Amino acid sequence: MSKKEKRLERLFKIPPPKDFTWEELISVMDAANFSKNCEGGSHYAFEHSSGFQIHVSKTHPSGILKRYQIDNVKEALQCVGEYSSGD
């Protein structure tokens, strides 16, 4: 199993991880063909090669994603076809 697959599996496990880091998010989004743009401060826009966008704020100081952020990222990955419930 590749690192990408392991990170996706971890992100999509039930219940969601309580310690998914910003760095892990960046790796997942890079592997899913999202480019990252900082909109200023801690606000980031991730744009998929298809044009789909998601906005995420970097959490401070811990760098651990909140539950709603994990849910939003999972939904975005499903929208662009990077993960489906059948995977």
trRosetta pair geometry for C-beta under 8 A, 3 or more apart (Angstrom, degrees):
i j d omega theta_ij theta_ji phi_ij phi_ji
1 5 4.7 -120 -172 90 89 130
1 6 5.6 110 129 -59 115 86
1 9 7.6 -9 -178 -10 142 144
2 5 4.7 98 55 8 77 101
2 6 7.0 -139 98 -5 42 87
3 6 5.6 -55 -147 37 33 113
3 7 6.3 31 156 -18 67 105
3 27 7.5 -74 139 168 115 133
4 7 6.0 -58 -149 37 28 107
4 8 6.3 25 155 -16 64 109
4 27 7.8 -149 -101 150 65 95
4 28 7.4 125 -145 -119 71 56
4 31 4.3 178 -117 -173 116 155
5 8 5.7 -55 -145 39 31 110
5 9 6.1 33 155 -21 65 107
6 9 5.7 -53 -146 36 29 113
6 10 6.3 30 154 -19 63 106
7 10 5.6 -54 -148 37 32 112
7 11 6.2 33 153 -21 65 107
7 24 5.8 -177 -143 -167 115 96
7 27 6.0 -140 -109 103 170 117
7 28 5.1 -148 132 -79 128 95
7 31 7.5 127 61 27 136 151
8 11 5.6 -53 -145 36 31 112
8 12 6.1 9 163 -1 66 114
8 28 6.5 134 -75 -132 68 108
8 77 7.5 177 -130 176 102 156
8 82 7.4 -141 -116 145 133 101
8 83 5.7 -176 -167 -87 122 128
8 87 7.8 -39 136 120 132 146
9 12 6.3 -69 -141 49 24 97
9 13 6.4 46 156 -53 63 95
10 13 5.9 -34 -148 -5 29 116
10 17 5.8 12 167 -36 89 141
10 20 7.0 152 131 -100 106 103
10 24 7.6 -73 92 -174 135 142
11 16 7.6 -4 -176 -143 45 89
11 17 7.1 -69 -105 16 34 114
11 20 6.3 83 -106 -124 73 146
11 24 7.7 177 -71 142 101 118
11 28 6.2 63 -46 -107 151 158
11 70 6.8 -169 -161 -154 82 96
11 73 7.0 -88 -168 107 131 121
11 74 6.4 177 147 -84 105 92
11 77 7.8 79 114 7 145 161
12 74 6.2 127 -98 -126 78 116
12 83 6.2 -160 -64 175 145 149
13 16 6.9 135 76 -112 66 34
13 17 6.6 66 55 -43 110 85
16 20 7.4 -58 168 -13 93 132
16 67 6.3 128 73 -132 140 79
16 70 4.9 121 -175 126 145 152
16 71 7.4 -87 -62 -60 161 72
16 74 8.0 -107 -105 -39 124 142
17 20 4.5 111 84 -45 118 93
17 70 7.4 -179 54 -119 73 150
18 64 7.4 20 153 176 57 130
19 64 5.8 -61 -137 -130 46 120
20 24 5.5 -112 -169 77 74 139
20 25 6.9 89 149 -55 102 88
20 64 6.9 105 63 -158 46 70
20 65 4.9 -32 87 36 98 115
20 70 6.0 104 48 -96 147 116
21 24 4.7 103 58 4 78 100
21 25 7.1 -132 104 -4 47 86
21 63 5.3 20 -155 132 88 102
21 64 6.1 -51 -99 -98 58 55
21 65 7.2 168 -129 -12 7 87
22 25 5.4 -52 -153 33 35 116
22 26 6.5 39 150 -22 66 101
22 58 5.5 43 -124 -141 142 91
22 59 6.7 -158 -62 38 112 82
22 63 4.4 -91 6 -165 113 87
22 64 7.8 -89 -26 -62 78 16
22 65 6.9 141 -72 -55 58 85
23 26 5.7 -47 -149 31 34 113
23 27 6.6 35 151 -18 63 104
23 63 7.1 25 -13 168 85 130
24 27 5.6 -54 -151 36 34 113
24 28 6.3 34 152 -19 67 105
25 28 5.8 -56 -147 37 31 110
25 29 6.1 24 158 -14 67 110
25 56 7.2 -136 168 129 148 163
25 65 6.2 114 -56 -58 132 134
25 69 8.0 -36 -102 148 147 117
25 73 6.5 -101 -136 -114 104 158
26 29 6.0 -59 -144 41 27 107
26 30 6.2 30 156 -21 64 108
26 36 6.7 -12 -132 -62 89 154
27 30 5.8 -54 -145 36 27 112
27 31 6.3 24 158 -16 63 110
28 31 5.9 -61 -150 39 27 109
28 32 6.2 15 155 -11 65 114
28 73 7.3 68 100 170 139 129
28 77 7.5 -50 158 -86 115 136
29 32 5.7 -63 -143 44 31 106
29 34 4.0 -64 -180 62 90 130
29 36 6.6 90 111 -66 136 101
29 46 5.0 -82 -159 -143 140 143
29 73 7.6 -88 -70 -147 100 112
30 34 6.8 -82 -71 60 26 77
30 36 7.7 -41 -72 -21 82 112
32 48 7.1 -55 131 -115 95 100
32 77 5.9 -87 -127 -122 160 92
32 80 6.7 102 168 87 112 136
32 82 4.3 -9 -133 -106 114 156
33 48 5.9 61 103 -155 90 73
33 49 4.4 -46 157 -10 122 114
33 80 7.7 -152 67 156 104 143
34 46 4.2 18 170 176 131 105
34 47 6.3 146 -156 69 74 28
34 48 5.1 -42 -94 -85 76 60
34 49 7.9 -115 -83 -21 34 67
34 54 7.8 -34 -137 36 143 104
35 46 7.1 162 74 -154 36 57
35 47 5.3 -19 54 61 88 87
35 49 7.9 95 -17 -69 96 65
36 44 5.8 -20 -162 -169 93 121
36 45 7.6 146 -156 79 45 48
36 46 5.7 -20 -98 -101 65 76
37 44 6.8 147 77 -159 43 67
37 45 4.8 -17 64 61 98 95
37 46 7.8 177 23 -82 71 30
37 47 7.0 20 3 -1 114 108
38 41 7.9 -177 178 57 103 33
38 43 7.1 109 -165 80 62 55
38 44 5.5 -40 -102 -100 56 76
39 43 4.3 -54 63 105 107 106
39 44 6.7 179 5 -100 86 19
39 45 5.6 77 -44 -17 113 101
39 55 7.5 -10 -2 -136 145 109
40 43 6.0 7 63 48 66 107
42 57 5.2 58 118 -168 100 81
42 58 4.1 -119 -165 49 97 92
42 59 7.9 130 174 -47 140 14
42 60 6.4 -104 -95 -30 155 113
43 55 6.7 -3 -172 -172 92 105
43 56 8.0 161 -152 87 50 34
43 57 5.4 -30 -97 -101 62 79
43 58 7.9 -120 -58 7 21 79
44 55 7.0 161 87 -154 48 57
44 56 5.4 -21 67 67 99 78
44 57 7.3 156 19 -100 77 26
44 58 6.4 73 -12 -39 117 92
45 53 5.8 -13 -173 -164 102 113
45 54 7.5 156 -156 80 56 38
45 55 5.3 -27 -100 -99 70 77
46 53 6.8 151 79 -153 50 58
46 54 5.1 -12 58 61 101 88
46 55 7.7 -178 18 -85 72 28
46 56 6.7 16 -7 11 112 110
46 76 7.4 80 84 158 123 158
47 51 7.0 -25 -172 -147 100 27
47 52 7.2 156 -155 81 55 43
47 53 4.9 -20 -100 -97 76 85
48 51 6.8 -30 74 39 82 24
48 52 4.2 11 33 56 123 93
48 53 7.4 -141 11 -69 76 38
48 76 7.8 -179 -42 172 123 101
48 80 4.7 -149 -133 -108 164 148
50 80 5.9 177 25 -132 134 99
52 76 6.8 155 142 -158 123 87
52 79 5.9 164 -150 116 154 120
52 80 5.3 -144 44 -75 150 105
54 72 6.3 147 -162 152 123 103
54 73 6.9 129 142 -102 159 55
54 76 4.2 -34 -56 -98 147 150
56 69 5.8 86 -142 -148 106 106
56 72 7.0 167 -90 96 96 132
56 73 6.9 27 -83 -70 140 100
57 69 7.8 -109 50 -98 70 126
58 63 7.2 -18 -178 -119 92 66
59 62 6.0 -27 123 64 112 86
59 63 6.0 157 77 -110 89 15
59 64 6.1 -67 87 63 145 46
59 65 6.3 176 -4 -99 133 35
59 66 6.4 143 -83 -25 138 89
59 69 7.5 -118 -42 -11 115 163
60 63 7.5 31 -102 -58 39 57
65 69 4.4 -128 -169 89 100 127
65 70 5.3 121 122 -56 128 84
65 73 7.6 -33 -161 -3 157 139
66 69 4.8 94 57 6 74 106
66 70 7.3 -140 97 -6 38 87
67 70 5.7 -56 -152 35 33 111
67 71 6.4 33 152 -18 66 106
68 71 5.5 -51 -148 37 35 114
68 72 6.3 37 153 -21 66 105
69 72 5.7 -52 -146 36 32 112
69 73 6.3 30 155 -18 65 106
70 73 5.8 -56 -146 38 30 109
70 74 6.3 32 155 -20 64 107
71 74 5.8 -55 -147 36 29 112
71 75 6.4 30 155 -19 63 106
72 75 5.8 -55 -149 36 30 112
72 76 6.4 31 152 -20 64 106
73 76 5.6 -53 -148 35 33 113
73 77 6.4 32 154 -18 66 105
74 77 5.8 -55 -148 36 30 110
74 78 6.4 29 154 -16 63 107
74 83 7.3 -71 -154 76 70 139
75 78 5.8 -58 -150 38 31 111
75 79 6.3 36 151 -26 65 105
76 79 5.5 -52 -148 31 32 115
76 80 6.7 12 160 -4 65 106
77 80 6.4 -64 -147 45 29 97
77 82 4.2 -79 -168 67 85 117
77 83 4.7 27 132 21 115 109
78 81 7.6 44 -175 -73 32 22
78 82 7.3 -88 -68 53 25 73
78 83 5.6 -62 -79 77 66 81
78 84 6.4 106 -135 -97 86 51
78 85 7.9 26 -121 -36 126 75
81 84 7.3 -11 -146 -50 54 102
83 87 5.6 -96 -154 24 66 150
84 87 5.3 119 57 -22 66 96
